[in-house]
């Protein structure tokens, strides 16, 4: 009987621990997504961001995405020239 009581208590603790705060990286992801969205709303860029807009978005995107967006921005400038 003591084993069942201990098992029930252990299960309750395990379930309660699972209902706590999300891991720290979840908060970081929320900050990045929120920052990106707020910056996007400030610039209202309808398509590929300009070089100035990209500089403002850089803290919120990966280096690979920043490089691709920079290349796309440069290509768009050449296309419209």
N, C-alpha and C positions, 0 to 999 in steps of 0.2 A: 504494500500500500504506500509506503514511503517513496518507493521508486516512482509510482504513478504521480504522486504529488510533486516530486522534484521534476519529473518530466513535464508536467503541466506548467510549473513555474518557469522552467527553462524555455518552453515554447512561447509563453507569454512575453518573456523578456526578449526573445528573438524577434517576435512579431512587432513589439513596441520599438525595437531598435531599427527595424526596417521602415518604420513610419516617420522617422526623424527628418532632419534637414537633408536636402540633396547634396551630393558631393561638391566640393569646392569648385571643380571645373565646370559644373553646371552654372554656378553664379558667374564665372568668367565668360562663358558662352552667352549668357543673357546680356552681360554688359557689352560685349562685342556686337551682338546683333542689334541691341538698342542703340548703340553709338552709330553704327552704320546706317540704320534707318533714320535716325535724327539728322545725320549729316546729309543723307539723300533728300530728305524733305526740305532742307535748307536750300539745296542747289536746284532741285526740281529738274534734273537733267533727264530729258525724255529718251535719250539713246546712250551712245558711248560717252562717258564723261570726258570733258576737256582736260588738258594737262593740269590746270589749276584745281579743278574738281577732284582729279585723281590724287593730287597731293593731300587734299583734305580727307579723302577716303582711305589713304594708304595705311593708317594705323588699324583699320578694321578688316583688311583683306590680306591674304597670303602673298608672299613674294611672287609666286608663280602667277597668281591671278593679276597682281599689279602689273607684272611684265606683259601679260597678254592684253590687258586693257590699254596699256601704254602703246603697244604696237598697233592695236586697233584704232586708237585715237590718232596716231601718226598717219596711218593709212587713210583715215577719213579726211584728215587735213589735206593730204596729197590729192585725194579724189576731188575735193571741192576747189582745189587751186586752179 
